[in-house]
Amino acid sequence: MRPYNFLLSTVAGMALITACATQPPVQTMSSVLTNPGGMTLYTFDKDPADASKSACNGDCAAKWPPLMAAASDRASGNYGIVTRDDGSRQWAYKGKPLYLWFKDQKPGDMTGDGVNNVWHAAKP
């Protein structure tokens, strides 16, 4: 499944949004953003405020995998794309690059929220 094939849900219920490459919808579970599989997405306080790139590379990216964007994906609305140090592209929400956490095992896990006081569950 490609990163832009997200679902949108609210606390009251779920509504499926048609996905397209120019405006990636997102799934909201209990007020946090998730990937298409329902895994929590996170932001990193050490990323630059201007959303120009990700500060999480190498070993950091192995533990906090970036939410990757395809070459054909385009920024739209609250969704932007940053170019990583290796030239790959990563989704950002409201200027903050989005990541997963390798210790989350199933949809709904949020074990990365608050790690080292610099990682936070992404919120809409």
N, CA, C and O atoms as CSV, one atom per row, in Angstrom:
chain,resi,resn,atom,element,x,y,z
A,1,MET,N,N,0.837,-1.173,0.000
A,1,MET,CA,C,0.000,0.000,0.000
A,1,MET,C,C,0.883,1.237,0.000
A,1,MET,O,O,1.848,1.296,0.762
A,2,ARG,N,N,0.580,2.226,-0.834
A,2,ARG,CA,C,1.390,3.433,-0.930
A,2,ARG,C,C,1.023,4.401,0.183
A,2,ARG,O,O,-0.109,4.369,0.664
A,3,PRO,N,N,1.954,5.271,0.612
A,3,PRO,CA,C,1.732,6.156,1.760
A,3,PRO,C,C,0.512,7.057,1.640
A,3,PRO,O,O,-0.068,7.427,2.661
A,4,TYR,N,N,0.103,7.421,0.429
A,4,TYR,CA,C,-1.033,8.333,0.327
A,4,TYR,C,C,-2.373,7.623,0.379
A,4,TYR,O,O,-3.412,8.282,0.346
A,5,ASN,N,N,-2.381,6.322,0.459
A,5,ASN,CA,C,-3.631,5.571,0.566
A,5,ASN,C,C,-4.058,5.468,2.021
A,5,ASN,O,O,-4.152,4.369,2.568
A,6,PHE,N,N,-4.310,6.583,2.633
A,6,PHE,CA,C,-4.706,6.619,4.033
A,6,PHE,C,C,-6.225,6.573,4.166
A,6,PHE,O,O,-6.946,6.782,3.190
A,7,LEU,N,N,-6.691,6.307,5.337
A,7,LEU,CA,C,-8.103,6.402,5.684
A,7,LEU,C,C,-8.272,7.522,6.686
A,7,LEU,O,O,-7.351,7.837,7.439
A,8,LEU,N,N,-9.435,8.115,6.695
A,8,LEU,CA,C,-9.745,9.139,7.683
A,8,LEU,C,C,-10.825,8.587,8.592
A,8,LEU,O,O,-11.875,8.146,8.125
A,9,SER,N,N,-10.567,8.612,9.884
A,9,SER,CA,C,-11.624,8.209,10.805
A,9,SER,C,C,-11.732,9.245,11.895
A,9,SER,O,O,-10.769,9.950,12.196
A,10,THR,N,N,-12.880,9.332,12.472
A,10,THR,CA,C,-13.086,10.230,13.601
A,10,THR,C,C,-13.415,9.373,14.807
A,10,THR,O,O,-13.654,8.173,14.676
A,11,VAL,N,N,-13.427,9.983,15.977
A,11,VAL,CA,C,-13.762,9.241,17.183
A,11,VAL,C,C,-15.187,8.697,17.059
A,11,VAL,O,O,-15.479,7.615,17.567
A,12,ALA,N,N,-16.060,9.424,16.398
A,12,ALA,CA,C,-17.451,9.000,16.256
A,12,ALA,C,C,-17.633,7.893,15.224
A,12,ALA,O,O,-18.610,7.149,15.296
A,13,GLY,N,N,-16.723,7.768,14.274
A,13,GLY,CA,C,-16.884,6.752,13.245
A,13,GLY,C,C,-15.828,6.870,12.183
A,13,GLY,O,O,-14.944,7.722,12.274
A,14,MET,N,N,-15.905,6.023,11.167
A,14,MET,CA,C,-14.913,6.020,10.104
A,14,MET,C,C,-15.563,6.411,8.795
A,14,MET,O,O,-16.686,6.008,8.493
A,15,ALA,N,N,-14.836,7.203,8.022
A,15,ALA,CA,C,-15.280,7.545,6.675
A,15,ALA,C,C,-14.108,7.307,5.743
A,15,ALA,O,O,-13.001,7.782,5.993
A,16,LEU,N,N,-14.348,6.583,4.684
A,16,LEU,CA,C,-13.288,6.303,3.719
A,16,LEU,C,C,-13.183,7.475,2.770
A,16,LEU,O,O,-14.179,7.930,2.207
A,17,ILE,N,N,-11.964,7.958,2.598
A,17,ILE,CA,C,-11.691,9.062,1.686
A,17,ILE,C,C,-10.969,8.498,0.478
A,17,ILE,O,O,-10.048,7.694,0.622
A,18,THR,N,N,-11.373,8.908,-0.693
A,18,THR,CA,C,-10.694,8.458,-1.896
A,18,THR,C,C,-9.306,9.067,-1.926
A,18,THR,O,O,-9.149,10.280,-1.792
A,19,ALA,N,N,-8.304,8.228,-2.103
A,19,ALA,CA,C,-6.916,8.675,-2.071
A,19,ALA,C,C,-6.461,9.104,-3.457
A,19,ALA,O,O,-6.889,8.553,-4.471
A,20,CYS,N,N,-5.588,10.093,-3.477
A,20,CYS,CA,C,-4.965,10.511,-4.729
A,20,CYS,C,C,-3.579,11.041,-4.411
A,20,CYS,O,O,-3.287,11.383,-3.265
A,21,ALA,N,N,-2.739,11.108,-5.408
A,21,ALA,CA,C,-1.348,11.483,-5.192
A,21,ALA,C,C,-1.172,12.950,-4.865
A,21,ALA,O,O,-0.127,13.323,-4.332
A,22,THR,N,N,-2.142,13.800,-5.157
A,22,THR,CA,C,-1.958,15.222,-4.930
A,22,THR,C,C,-2.470,15.692,-3.579
A,22,THR,O,O,-2.067,16.761,-3.121
A,23,GLN,N,N,-3.318,14.956,-2.942
A,23,GLN,CA,C,-3.820,15.352,-1.630
A,23,GLN,C,C,-3.973,14.120,-0.762
A,23,GLN,O,O,-5.044,13.512,-0.734
A,24,PRO,N,N,-2.919,13.743,-0.053
A,24,PRO,CA,C,-2.996,12.503,0.734
A,24,PRO,C,C,-3.899,12.660,1.942
A,24,PRO,O,O,-3.636,13.501,2.802
A,25,PRO,N,N,-4.959,11.869,2.024
A,25,PRO,CA,C,-5.761,11.885,3.244
A,25,PRO,C,C,-5.016,11.160,4.358
A,25,PRO,O,O,-4.018,10.485,4.107
A,26,VAL,N,N,-5.490,11.298,5.562
A,26,VAL,CA,C,-4.821,10.689,6.711
A,26,VAL,C,C,-5.866,10.044,7.597
A,26,VAL,O,O,-7.028,10.450,7.598
A,27,GLN,N,N,-5.462,9.064,8.332
A,27,GLN,CA,C,-6.350,8.396,9.272
A,27,GLN,C,C,-6.131,9.003,10.649
A,27,GLN,O,O,-4.993,9.205,11.073
A,28,THR,N,N,-7.211,9.289,11.336
A,28,THR,CA,C,-7.130,9.804,12.700
A,28,THR,C,C,-7.755,8.779,13.627
A,28,THR,O,O,-8.946,8.482,13.532
A,29,MET,N,N,-6.941,8.242,14.524
A,29,MET,CA,C,-7.423,7.267,15.491
A,29,MET,C,C,-7.200,7.838,16.880
A,29,MET,O,O,-6.065,8.109,17.271
A,30,SER,N,N,-8.278,8.019,17.620
A,30,SER,CA,C,-8.173,8.568,18.970
A,30,SER,C,C,-7.331,9.837,18.982
A,30,SER,O,O,-6.500,10.034,19.869
A,31,SER,N,N,-7.552,10.687,17.999
A,31,SER,CA,C,-6.908,11.998,17.896
A,31,SER,C,C,-5.427,11.956,17.552
A,31,SER,O,O,-4.719,12.928,17.815
A,32,VAL,N,N,-4.934,10.870,16.975
A,32,VAL,CA,C,-3.558,10.821,16.476
A,32,VAL,C,C,-3.575,10.386,15.018
A,32,VAL,O,O,-4.497,9.702,14.573
A,33,LEU,N,N,-2.547,10.788,14.280
A,33,LEU,CA,C,-2.419,10.402,12.885
A,33,LEU,C,C,-1.796,9.019,12.795
A,33,LEU,O,O,-0.920,8.670,13.587
A,34,THR,N,N,-2.256,8.232,11.820
A,34,THR,CA,C,-1.704,6.897,11.609
A,34,THR,C,C,-1.432,6.677,10.127
A,34,THR,O,O,-1.927,7.417,9.276
A,35,ASN,N,N,-0.642,5.654,9.831
A,35,ASN,CA,C,-0.405,5.257,8.450
A,35,ASN,C,C,-1.583,4.400,7.986
A,35,ASN,O,O,-2.510,4.167,8.761
A,36,PRO,N,N,-1.566,3.923,6.725
A,36,PRO,CA,C,-2.699,3.137,6.233
A,36,PRO,C,C,-2.987,1.878,7.048
A,36,PRO,O,O,-4.128,1.417,7.079
A,37,GLY,N,N,-1.979,1.316,7.705
A,37,GLY,CA,C,-2.171,0.124,8.519
A,37,GLY,C,C,-2.622,0.412,9.937
A,37,GLY,O,O,-2.756,-0.513,10.738
A,38,GLY,N,N,-2.860,1.684,10.268
A,38,GLY,CA,C,-3.305,2.049,11.602
A,38,GLY,C,C,-2.188,2.252,12.604
A,38,GLY,O,O,-2.445,2.402,13.799
A,39,MET,N,N,-0.935,2.260,12.127
A,39,MET,CA,C,0.198,2.465,13.029
A,39,MET,C,C,0.394,3.967,13.291
A,39,MET,O,O,0.325,4.780,12.369
A,40,THR,N,N,0.633,4.313,14.532
A,40,THR,CA,C,0.790,5.702,14.953
A,40,THR,C,C,1.955,6.368,14.236
A,40,THR,O,O,3.018,5.773,14.055
A,41,LEU,N,N,1.733,7.619,13.832
A,41,LEU,CA,C,2.791,8.450,13.246
A,41,LEU,C,C,3.283,9.429,14.303
A,41,LEU,O,O,2.530,9.845,15.183
A,42,TYR,N,N,4.562,9.789,14.203
A,42,TYR,CA,C,5.212,10.632,15.206
A,42,TYR,C,C,5.926,11.810,14.561
A,42,TYR,O,O,6.260,11.782,13.376
A,43,THR,N,N,6.155,12.855,15.369
A,43,THR,CA,C,6.985,13.988,14.976
A,43,THR,C,C,8.183,14.060,15.923
A,43,THR,O,O,8.160,13.512,17.025
A,44,PHE,N,N,9.231,14.752,15.464
A,44,PHE,CA,C,10.507,14.820,16.171
A,44,PHE,C,C,10.848,16.279,16.437
A,44,PHE,O,O,10.970,17.062,15.494
A,45,ASP,N,N,11.006,16.663,17.702
A,45,ASP,CA,C,11.292,18.055,18.066
A,45,ASP,C,C,12.586,18.586,17.467
A,45,ASP,O,O,12.737,19.798,17.310
A,46,LYS,N,N,13.527,17.701,17.130
A,46,LYS,CA,C,14.820,18.158,16.613
A,46,LYS,C,C,14.811,18.417,15.105
A,46,LYS,O,O,15.823,18.848,14.551
A,47,ASP,N,N,13.688,18.162,14.434
A,47,ASP,CA,C,13.585,18.526,13.021
A,47,ASP,C,C,13.558,20.044,12.906
A,47,ASP,O,O,12.996,20.720,13.768
A,48,PRO,N,N,14.167,20.594,11.836
A,48,PRO,CA,C,14.191,22.052,11.675
A,48,PRO,C,C,12.788,22.647,11.643
A,48,PRO,O,O,11.868,22.049,11.084
A,49,ALA,N,N,12.626,23.823,12.239
A,49,ALA,CA,C,11.324,24.487,12.300
A,49,ALA,C,C,10.809,24.869,10.916
A,49,ALA,O,O,9.600,25.000,10.726
A,50,ASP,N,N,11.701,25.048,9.953
A,50,ASP,CA,C,11.271,25.457,8.612
A,50,ASP,C,C,10.866,24.269,7.738
A,50,ASP,O,O,10.585,24.453,6.554
A,51,ALA,N,N,10.831,23.063,8.293
A,51,ALA,CA,C,10.429,21.843,7.581
A,51,ALA,C,C,11.238,21.620,6.314
A,51,ALA,O,O,10.723,21.083,5.333
A,52,SER,N,N,12.488,22.024,6.329
A,52,SER,CA,C,13.325,21.893,5.141
A,52,SER,C,C,13.892,20.488,4.972
A,52,SER,O,O,14.232,20.084,3.859
A,53,LYS,N,N,13.998,19.734,6.082
A,53,LYS,CA,C,14.540,18.385,6.010
A,53,LYS,C,C,14.276,17.643,7.307
A,53,LYS,O,O,13.710,18.185,8.256
A,54,SER,N,N,14.703,16.388,7.322
A,54,SER,CA,C,14.583,15.566,8.519
A,54,SER,C,C,15.927,15.529,9.231
A,54,SER,O,O,16.974,15.436,8.590
A,55,ALA,N,N,15.896,15.602,10.552
A,55,ALA,CA,C,17.120,15.486,11.348
A,55,ALA,C,C,17.337,14.039,11.808
A,55,ALA,O,O,18.302,13.754,12.517
A,56,CYS,N,N,16.456,13.140,11.414
A,56,CYS,CA,C,16.535,11.740,11.835
A,56,CYS,C,C,17.006,10.891,10.653
A,56,CYS,O,O,16.235,10.592,9.741
A,57,ASN,N,N,18.281,10.512,10.686
A,57,ASN,CA,C,18.887,9.711,9.626
A,57,ASN,C,C,19.692,8.579,10.254
A,57,ASN,O,O,19.856,8.533,11.473
A,58,GLY,N,N,20.188,7.677,9.437
A,58,GLY,CA,C,21.034,6.588,9.933
A,58,GLY,C,C,20.327,5.717,10.953
A,58,GLY,O,O,19.218,5.240,10.710
A,59,ASP,N,N,20.983,5.505,12.120
A,59,ASP,CA,C,20.421,4.669,13.173
A,59,ASP,C,C,19.083,5.220,13.663
A,59,ASP,O,O,18.176,4.454,13.991
A,60,CYS,N,N,18.961,6.524,13.713
A,60,CYS,CA,C,17.699,7.140,14.126
A,60,CYS,C,C,16.570,6.696,13.197
A,60,CYS,O,O,15.499,6.309,13.665
A,61,ALA,N,N,16.802,6.748,11.884
A,61,ALA,CA,C,15.768,6.368,10.911
A,61,ALA,C,C,15.478,4.867,10.940
A,61,ALA,O,O,14.399,4.441,10.528
A,62,ALA,N,N,16.424,4.065,11.421
A,62,ALA,CA,C,16.155,2.632,11.572
A,62,ALA,C,C,15.138,2.402,12.693
A,62,ALA,O,O,14.309,1.496,12.607
A,63,LYS,N,N,15.205,3.218,13.736
A,63,LYS,CA,C,14.275,3.105,14.858
A,63,LYS,C,C,12.986,3.894,14.618
A,63,LYS,O,O,11.917,3.529,15.108
A,64,TRP,N,N,13.106,4.956,13.871
A,64,TRP,CA,C,11.984,5.844,13.564
A,64,TRP,C,C,11.853,5.932,12.039
A,64,TRP,O,O,12.223,6.946,11.448
A,65,PRO,N,N,11.330,4.881,11.400
A,65,PRO,CA,C,11.249,4.892,9.934
A,65,PRO,C,C,10.404,6.061,9.415
A,65,PRO,O,O,9.291,6.290,9.888
A,66,PRO,N,N,10.938,6.788,8.449
A,66,PRO,CA,C,10.184,7.898,7.872
A,66,PRO,C,C,8.969,7.391,7.089
A,66,PRO,O,O,9.000,6.296,6.527
A,67,LEU,N,N,7.916,8.180,7.057
A,67,LEU,CA,C,6.764,7.891,6.214
A,67,LEU,C,C,7.117,8.393,4.818
A,67,LEU,O,O,7.058,9.592,4.544
A,68,MET,N,N,7.482,7.471,3.950
A,68,MET,CA,C,8.045,7.815,2.653
A,68,MET,C,C,6.971,8.262,1.661
A,68,MET,O,O,5.831,7.798,1.691
A,69,ALA,N,N,7.378,9.181,0.779
A,69,ALA,CA,C,6.521,9.660,-0.305
A,69,ALA,C,C,7.112,9.162,-1.620
A,69,ALA,O,O,8.332,9.134,-1.788
A,70,ALA,N,N,6.258,8.775,-2.536
A,70,ALA,CA,C,6.697,8.330,-3.860
A,70,ALA,C,C,7.118,9.535,-4.696
A,70,ALA,O,O,6.740,10.668,-4.400
A,71,ALA,N,N,7.893,9.285,-5.728
A,71,ALA,CA,C,8.364,10.357,-6.610
A,71,ALA,C,C,7.202,11.121,-7.234
A,71,ALA,O,O,7.324,12.316,-7.503
A,72,SER,N,N,6.081,10.451,-7.467
A,72,SER,CA,C,4.931,11.102,-8.100
A,72,SER,C,C,4.043,11.861,-7.114
A,72,SER,O,O,3.175,12.624,-7.540
A,73,ASP,N,N,4.238,11.672,-5.817
A,73,ASP,CA,C,3.417,12.356,-4.814
A,73,ASP,C,C,3.742,13.840,-4.786
A,73,ASP,O,O,4.890,14.240,-4.982
A,74,ARG,N,N,2.723,14.650,-4.541
A,74,ARG,CA,C,2.878,16.099,-4.498
A,74,ARG,C,C,2.300,16.653,-3.205
A,74,ARG,O,O,1.298,16.148,-2.699
A,75,ALA,N,N,2.931,17.690,-2.671
A,75,ALA,CA,C,2.449,18.368,-1.471
A,75,ALA,C,C,1.102,19.022,-1.768
A,75,ALA,O,O,0.848,19.487,-2.879
A,76,SER,N,N,0.245,19.044,-0.746
A,76,SER,CA,C,-1.061,19.665,-0.901
A,76,SER,C,C,-1.643,19.952,0.476
A,76,SER,O,O,-1.611,19.094,1.358
A,77,GLY,N,N,-2.174,21.153,0.661
A,77,GLY,CA,C,-2.808,21.508,1.930
A,77,GLY,C,C,-1.836,21.405,3.087
A,77,GLY,O,O,-0.753,21.987,3.044
A,78,ASN,N,N,-2.212,20.672,4.117
A,78,ASN,CA,C,-1.370,20.500,5.298
A,78,ASN,C,C,-0.234,19.514,5.095
A,78,ASN,O,O,0.615,19.357,5.972
A,79,TYR,N,N,-0.207,18.849,3.952
A,79,TYR,CA,C,0.794,17.821,3.681
A,79,TYR,C,C,1.902,18.364,2.800
A,79,TYR,O,O,1.656,18.890,1.715
A,80,GLY,N,N,3.115,18.229,3.283
A,80,GLY,CA,C,4.288,18.626,2.520
A,80,GLY,C,C,5.199,17.431,2.355
A,80,GLY,O,O,4.967,16.366,2.927
A,81,ILE,N,N,6.231,17.623,1.569
A,81,ILE,CA,C,7.216,16.569,1.355
A,81,ILE,C,C,8.591,17.182,1.557
A,81,ILE,O,O,8.901,18.226,0.984
A,82,VAL,N,N,9.410,16.537,2.365
A,82,VAL,CA,C,10.785,16.979,2.585
A,82,VAL,C,C,11.716,15.987,1.910
A,82,VAL,O,O,11.407,14.800,1.799
A,83,THR,N,N,12.859,16.489,1.462
A,83,THR,CA,C,13.871,15.626,0.869
A,83,THR,C,C,14.854,15.244,1.958
A,83,THR,O,O,15.410,16.107,2.637
A,84,ARG,N,N,15.066,13.948,2.121
A,84,ARG,CA,C,15.956,13.432,3.155
A,84,ARG,C,C,17.406,13.508,2.691
A,84,ARG,O,O,17.671,13.729,1.510
A,85,ASP,N,N,18.339,13.325,3.614
A,85,ASP,CA,C,19.770,13.387,3.297
A,85,ASP,C,C,20.167,12.441,2.173
A,85,ASP,O,O,21.078,12.742,1.403
A,86,ASP,N,N,19.489,11.295,2.072
A,86,ASP,CA,C,19.825,10.325,1.024
A,86,ASP,C,C,19.097,10.596,-0.295
A,86,ASP,O,O,19.225,9.823,-1.244
A,87,GLY,N,N,18.335,11.691,-0.356
A,87,GLY,CA,C,17.613,12.056,-1.566
A,87,GLY,C,C,16.195,11.510,-1.638
A,87,GLY,O,O,15.434,11.897,-2.524
A,88,SER,N,N,15.825,10.618,-0.721
A,88,SER,CA,C,14.459,10.095,-0.710
A,88,SER,C,C,13.506,11.173,-0.182
A,88,SER,O,O,13.935,12.193,0.355
A,89,ARG,N,N,12.233,10.926,-0.344
A,89,ARG,CA,C,11.212,11.915,0.026
A,89,ARG,C,C,10.350,11.388,1.161
A,89,ARG,O,O,10.023,10.203,1.218
A,90,GLN,N,N,9.989,12.293,2.062
A,90,GLN,CA,C,9.243,11.936,3.273
A,90,GLN,C,C,8.054,12.869,3.435
A,90,GLN,O,O,8.164,14.075,3.216
A,91,TRP,N,N,6.912,12.298,3.824
A,91,TRP,CA,C,5.731,13.111,4.103
A,91,TRP,C,C,5.920,13.923,5.373
A,91,TRP,O,O,6.557,13.478,6.328
A,92,ALA,N,N,5.355,15.119,5.363
A,92,ALA,CA,C,5.322,15.991,6.540
A,92,ALA,C,C,3.883,16.475,6.699
A,92,ALA,O,O,3.162,16.630,5.714
A,93,TYR,N,N,3.478,16.710,7.924
A,93,TYR,CA,C,2.150,17.241,8.218
A,93,TYR,C,C,2.320,18.555,8.965
A,93,TYR,O,O,2.948,18.605,10.022
A,94,LYS,N,N,1.759,19.606,8.409
A,94,LYS,CA,C,1.884,20.948,8.981
A,94,LYS,C,C,3.344,21.281,9.274
A,94,LYS,O,O,3.667,21.837,10.323
A,95,GLY,N,N,4.221,20.932,8.331
A,95,GLY,CA,C,5.629,21.279,8.437
A,95,GLY,C,C,6.480,20.333,9.256
A,95,GLY,O,O,7.683,20.556,9.393
A,96,LYS,N,N,5.893,19.286,9.803
A,96,LYS,CA,C,6.660,18.350,10.626
A,96,LYS,C,C,6.753,16.995,9.924
A,96,LYS,O,O,5.728,16.366,9.662
A,97,PRO,N,N,7.980,16.537,9.613
A,97,PRO,CA,C,8.132,15.213,9.010
A,97,PRO,C,C,7.496,14.134,9.887
A,97,PRO,O,O,7.496,14.233,11.114
A,98,LEU,N,N,6.956,13.103,9.236
A,98,LEU,CA,C,6.235,12.036,9.926
A,98,LEU,C,C,7.049,10.745,9.955
A,98,LEU,O,O,7.720,10.393,8.985
A,99,TYR,N,N,6.976,10.053,11.080
A,99,TYR,CA,C,7.750,8.833,11.320
A,99,TYR,C,C,6.874,7.773,11.971
A,99,TYR,O,O,5.835,8.074,12.558
A,100,LEU,N,N,7.312,6.539,11.854
A,100,LEU,CA,C,6.774,5.417,12.618
A,100,LEU,C,C,7.765,5.104,13.733
A,100,LEU,O,O,8.844,5.694,13.771
A,101,TRP,N,N,7.425,4.190,14.643
A,101,TRP,CA,C,8.328,3.794,15.748
A,101,TRP,C,C,8.462,2.290,15.702
A,101,TRP,O,O,7.460,1.576,15.717
A,102,PHE,N,N,9.691,1.798,15.647
A,102,PHE,CA,C,9.937,0.371,15.465
A,102,PHE,C,C,9.413,-0.502,16.602
A,102,PHE,O,O,9.247,-1.706,16.411
A,103,LYS,N,N,9.151,0.058,17.762
A,103,LYS,CA,C,8.648,-0.736,18.879
A,103,LYS,C,C,7.124,-0.864,18.891
A,103,LYS,O,O,6.584,-1.697,19.619
A,104,ASP,N,N,6.432,-0.062,18.105
A,104,ASP,CA,C,4.984,-0.244,17.994
A,104,ASP,C,C,4.750,-1.542,17.225
A,104,ASP,O,O,5.290,-1.721,16.133
A,105,GLN,N,N,3.962,-2.435,17.779
A,105,GLN,CA,C,3.763,-3.753,17.192
A,105,GLN,C,C,2.424,-3.944,16.491
A,105,GLN,O,O,2.312,-4.764,15.580
A,106,LYS,N,N,1.404,-3.191,16.911
A,106,LYS,CA,C,0.084,-3.372,16.326
A,106,LYS,C,C,-0.623,-2.018,16.219
A,106,LYS,O,O,-0.275,-1.067,16.920
A,107,PRO,N,N,-1.621,-1.946,15.330
A,107,PRO,CA,C,-2.371,-0.695,15.203
A,107,PRO,C,C,-2.871,-0.221,16.569
A,107,PRO,O,O,-3.349,-1.007,17.387
A,108,GLY,N,N,-2.745,1.077,16.786
A,108,GLY,CA,C,-3.182,1.664,18.049
A,108,GLY,C,C,-2.075,1.806,19.078
A,108,GLY,O,O,-2.208,2.591,20.016
A,109,ASP,N,N,-0.963,1.050,18.922
A,109,ASP,CA,C,0.169,1.229,19.839
A,109,ASP,C,C,0.700,2.650,19.719
A,109,ASP,O,O,0.752,3.203,18.620
A,110,MET,N,N,1.092,3.242,20.839
A,110,MET,CA,C,1.666,4.589,20.873
A,110,MET,C,C,2.870,4.607,21.800
A,110,MET,O,O,3.058,5.564,22.551
A,111,THR,N,N,3.689,3.559,21.757
A,111,THR,CA,C,4.793,3.452,22.701
A,111,THR,C,C,5.900,4.469,22.447
A,111,THR,O,O,6.773,4.651,23.296
A,112,GLY,N,N,5.881,5.129,21.302
A,112,GLY,CA,C,6.902,6.134,21.007
A,112,GLY,C,C,6.564,7.518,21.521
A,112,GLY,O,O,7.420,8.402,21.528
A,113,ASP,N,N,5.322,7.719,21.952
A,113,ASP,CA,C,4.909,9.043,22.412
A,113,ASP,C,C,5.671,9.420,23.674
A,113,ASP,O,O,5.560,8.745,24.697
A,114,GLY,N,N,6.446,10.499,23.601
A,114,GLY,CA,C,7.200,10.985,24.754
A,114,GLY,C,C,8.615,10.439,24.880
A,114,GLY,O,O,9.321,10.797,25.823
A,115,VAL,N,N,9.053,9.581,23.957
A,115,VAL,CA,C,10.407,9.025,24.048
A,115,VAL,C,C,11.424,10.169,24.059
A,115,VAL,O,O,11.411,11.046,23.194
A,116,ASN,N,N,12.297,10.133,25.055
A,116,ASN,CA,C,13.351,11.148,25.255
A,116,ASN,C,C,12.811,12.581,25.262
A,116,ASN,O,O,13.564,13.528,25.038
A,117,ASN,N,N,11.546,12.738,25.510
A,117,ASN,CA,C,10.887,14.048,25.533
A,117,ASN,C,C,11.042,14.811,24.223
A,117,ASN,O,O,10.915,16.036,24.216
A,118,VAL,N,N,11.315,14.120,23.107
A,118,VAL,CA,C,11.449,14.792,21.812
A,118,VAL,C,C,10.603,14.141,20.720
A,118,VAL,O,O,10.493,14.684,19.621
A,119,TRP,N,N,10.008,12.991,21.007
A,119,TRP,CA,C,9.146,12.298,20.046
A,119,TRP,C,C,7.704,12.377,20.540
A,119,TRP,O,O,7.422,12.140,21.715
A,120,HIS,N,N,6.788,12.720,19.613
A,120,HIS,CA,C,5.389,12.908,19.993
A,120,HIS,C,C,4.472,12.305,18.957
A,120,HIS,O,O,4.741,12.390,17.758
A,121,ALA,N,N,3.389,11.696,19.410
A,121,ALA,CA,C,2.370,11.205,18.481
A,121,ALA,C,C,1.876,12.417,17.690
A,121,ALA,O,O,1.565,13.463,18.260
A,122,ALA,N,N,1.809,12.255,16.361
A,122,ALA,CA,C,1.344,13.336,15.489
A,122,ALA,C,C,-0.156,13.509,15.665
A,122,ALA,O,O,-0.910,12.536,15.663
A,123,LYS,N,N,-0.576,14.754,15.816
A,123,LYS,CA,C,-1.994,15.049,16.042
A,123,LYS,C,C,-2.497,15.994,14.963
A,123,LYS,O,O,-1.784,16.886,14.504
A,124,PRO,N,N,-3.759,15.770,14.569
A,124,PRO,CA,C,-4.331,16.646,13.529
A,124,PRO,C,C,-4.578,18.052,14.042
A,124,PRO,O,O,-5.054,18.907,13.294
